[in-house]
């Protein structure tokens, strides 16, 4: 009896650690292209396209960022991006709030069907819809 309890306790401690380590490992693997792109942004072009990949920029440089920031149209691009983001987020919050209120408080034909569609959309994994 005692050994089965200690085995269960050990299993309860080891399983979450194993799940965390596996998730961390696959997260790193999944993000390697993004990490590589960020690292490449600090390299010279010749070093970035070298056939055996180099992971450490030598020399480390910010020229690509400085060139983009110093472009004449950069402030306009930033303003446009911020405005679009604010409009999209604001409209989503407003419409979602109104729809949530209507679905929770009001009675109308098709309410259950619409709620079912929303729940189905939330439950569907993103990879299926891509």
C-alpha positions, -999 to +999 in steps of 0.1 A: +000+000+000+027+024+010+047+019-022+016+025-044+009+058-026+045+070-029+045+059-066+013+080-072+028+110-054+060+107-075+039+104-107+019+134-097+051+154-094+069+140-125+040+142-150+036+181-148+073+185-151+075+163-181+046+181-198+062+215-191+096+203-205+079+189-236+059+221-241+090+242-237+110+220-262+083+221-288+078+259-282+115+264-290+113+243-321+081+261-333+098+295-328+131+288-344+122+306-377+112+337-358+143+336-336+165+331-368+148+361-384+155+384-354+191+372-352+195+378-390+183+414-386+215+422-367+238+407-393+253+420-425+236+406-456+266+385-466+267+368-432+229+363-431+228+343-463+260+323-457+254+286-463+265+271-430+241+291-409+258+315-384+237+321-353+259+348-337+261+382-355+297+392-361+298+422-360+266+430-342+250+459-360+217+479-361+221+493-396+189+477-409+168+493-381+185+527-385+178+527-422+141+520-417+137+545-389+154+572-409+131+568-439+109+598-445+077+578-446+084+559-413+063+582-390+034+579-414+036+541-415+037+540-377+007+563-374-013+543-399-004+510-381-014+525-347-047+539-361-057+507-378-049+487-346-069+511-324-099+511-348-099+473-351-096+467-314-121+494-305-147+481-329-142+445-318-147+455-282-178+475-289-194+450-312-185+420-289-200+438-259-232+446-277-235+411-290-228+396-256-254+418-240-280+409-266-273+372-263-274+372-225-304+395-218-327+396-248-350+369-261-354+365-298-358+337-323-326+319-332-308+330-300-299+294-291-286+287-327-264+318-326-250+309-292-243+274-305-225+288-335-203+310-312-195+281-289-187+259-319-164+286-333-146+289-299-142+252-296-128+247-331-090+245-331-073+273-350-053+250-372-085+237-388-097+272-398-063+282-413 
